Amino acid sequence: MSVLTAKYNKITSANVTPFHPRLNHLRVGPDPLQNELTQLLGQMQDAKVLVDGKGKVLSINLAAAMLLGDTCESFLDEHWQSWLTTPFKSEYEFMLVRREGMLMPLQHGPREVVINQACGGVLPVHLSVSSIGELFVLSLQDLSELKAELARMSELAAKDPLTSLYNRRAFDEALQRHWDSCKEDKLPLCTVIIDVDYFKSFNDMHGHIQGDKCLKRIARVIRGELPNKQSMAARYGGEEFALILPGCAEWQAQEVAERIRARVRSLEFGMYGLPEETMVSVSQGIASEDGENFPSPVAMLCCADTALYRSKKEGRDRITSCSC
């Protein structure tokens, strides 16, 4: 038994599956170091690939082949750089790099890259490259589940827990992005602020549980009237909602606001144990940017808020536009 194998066996537990060349399809070559590394990689449970100084695959264990989506044999003699998506290929083109006038082995990682799978899919992985003599061991760790969970947590953090609309922080961030994008593409942008009329009285009369149910129903109405996937609805605070309508002119925002006004006005509450005559309404303010109306998205939002105030002052259950 070699010193390298003895050290490895000392570290690993007694329950490790014994190496079997046919099971893992790892190539045995004339180089003793290559053979030692091949056997060690075969016993490892995480994805490992052995390559030479030109990046040619000498051995690949079963975990790595499963990650890449094909049999072990199919990857032998390939250049592993071909698995990388375009942004990363140039960084790993050479396994030897010149530093201070000397050729040095490439050492990397771990860092996140994206690889192409044999099935045609792409997969985010942590990649590290370690040199051992004139050979290199690639370590791959699948990040897809982690990234999916992070995306889910990020989505939850951006949502209002009661209505499942976006929250104010997410709205403010999105408004700046859409402002910049619409300015660059010379497209119109509208914001709408929506406030539930006499909502405090509704809560006082029917209770906060019914008030929450009412807000949920209004939120569903608002979400259902968004004109496209780029549009966004948020609960801006309390009984106040806000919309971002990128690419929409003022007349289109007016149509969206009117559909919301009419549908909220027609909501029935008798089935929820409230008097049949119970009804709610909303007041709305619109601001539109189609050139140089406002110096900033905050200014545009303030204008929509002023328009909302006018709707309240002039009798509620109405829509007011403020274009400058």
C-alpha positions, 0 to 999 in steps of 0.5 A, spaced: 500 500 500 502 506 498 503 512 503 498 516 499 493 511 499 494 509 507 493 516 509 487 516 505 484 510 508 486 513 515 482 519 514 476 516 511 471 512 515 470 504 515 463 505 511 466 508 505 464 503 499 470 500 496 473 502 490 471 498 484 474 500 477 468 498 473 463 501 477 466 508 477 469 507 470 475 510 472 481 509 467 487 506 470 493 509 466 501 508 466 502 513 471 503 511 478 500 518 481 494 518 476 492 510 478 493 512 486 488 519 485 484 515 480 482 510 486 482 515 491 477 519 487 473 513 486 471 512 493 469 519 494 462 521 495 462 528 492 464 529 485 471 529 483 474 529 476 482 528 474 485 532 468 492 533 465 496 539 464 491 540 458 485 539 461 483 533 458 479 528 463 483 522 465 478 519 470 471 522 473 467 518 479 460 516 479 458 523 483 461 527 477 458 523 472 451 524 475 452 531 476 454 532 469 448 528 466 451 522 462 455 516 463 463 516 466 465 513 459 462 519 455 467 524 459 473 521 458 478 524 453 474 531 453 477 537 455 473 539 461 473 547 459 468 545 454 463 544 460 463 551 462 458 556 460 461 562 455 463 567 461 467 562 465 471 558 459 476 564 458 478 564 465 480 556 465 483 556 458 489 554 461 491 549 466 498 552 467 499 560 468 505 564 467 506 568 474 513 572 475 516 569 469 514 562 471 509 557 469 505 555 475 499 550 476 492 553 476 489 553 483 482 556 484 476 556 488 472 554 490 468 559 486 461 559 483 461 557 475 455 555 471 456 548 467 453 545 461 450 538 462 449 533 457 442 533 457 442 540 455 441 544 462 445 548 465 447 547 473 450 552 478 456 549 481 462 551 486 468 549 482 475 548 485 481 546 482 487 543 485 494 541 482 497 535 485 504 534 481 502 535 474 495 533 474 489 536 477 483 535 481 476 538 480 471 538 485 464 540 483 459 541 488 451 542 486 448 549 488 442 548 485 438 546 491 441 552 495 440 557 490 433 555 489 432 556 497 435 562 497 431 565 491 425 562 495 427 566 501 428 572 497 421 572 494 418 571 501 422 577 504 419 581 498 412 579 500 407 582 504 405 576 509 397 578 509 396 579 502 402 576 498 403 582 494 410 585 494 412 590 500 414 597 500 421 595 500 421 591 494 416 596 491 421 602 492 427 598 489 423 596 483 420 603 482 428 605 481 429 599 476 423 601 472 425 608 472 432 607 469 429 602 464 424 606 461 428 612 461 433 608 457 428 605 452 424 612 452 418 608 454 412 611 459 412 609 466 406 610 471 405 609 478 398 608 481 397 609 489 390 606 491 387 607 498 381 604 501 376 609 503 373 609 510 377 603 512 378 605 519 371 605 520 370 598 517 375 595 522 371 599 528 365 596 525 366 589 523 373 587 527 380 586 524 379 579 522 374 582 517 378 587 515 384 583 514 379 579 509 377 585 506 384 587 504 386 580 502 380 580 497 382 587 494 389 585 493 386 579 489 382 584 485 388 589 484 393 583 482 388 580 477 388 587 473 395 588 472 396 589 465 402 585 464 408 581 467 412 587 468 407 591 472 407 590 479 403 591 485 405 592 492 401 593 499 405 600 501 402 600 508 396 599 512 390 600 507 394 603 502 396 599 495 401 602 489 402 599 482 408 600 477 406 600 470 412 600 466 410 601 458 403 604 460 401 611 458 397 615 462 390 613 459 392 605 460 393 607 467 386 610 467 383 604 464 387 599 469 385 604 475 377 604 473 377 596 472 380 596 479 375 601 482 369 598 479 371 591 481 372 593 488 365 597 489 362 590 486 365 586 492 360 582 496 360 581 503 354 577 505 357 570 504 362 572 510 357 574 515 357 581 514 350 585 512 348 585 505 349 592 504 356 592 506 361 595 501 367 598 500 371 603 495 377 605 493 380 612 491 386 612 487 392 617 484 396 617 478 402 620 476 405 618 469 412 620 466 413 620 459 419 624 458 421 630 463 415 630 467 419 629 474 426 629 476 426 622 480 421 616 481 420 619 488 418 625 485 413 622 481 410 618 487 409 624 491 405 627 485 401 620 485 400 621 492 398 628 491 393 626 486 390 621 491 389 626 496 385 630 491 380 624 490 379 623 497 378 631 498 373 631 492 368 625 495 372 618 494 371 612 490 374 616 484 381 617 480 385 623 479 391 624 475 397 628 476 402 628 470 406 634 473 
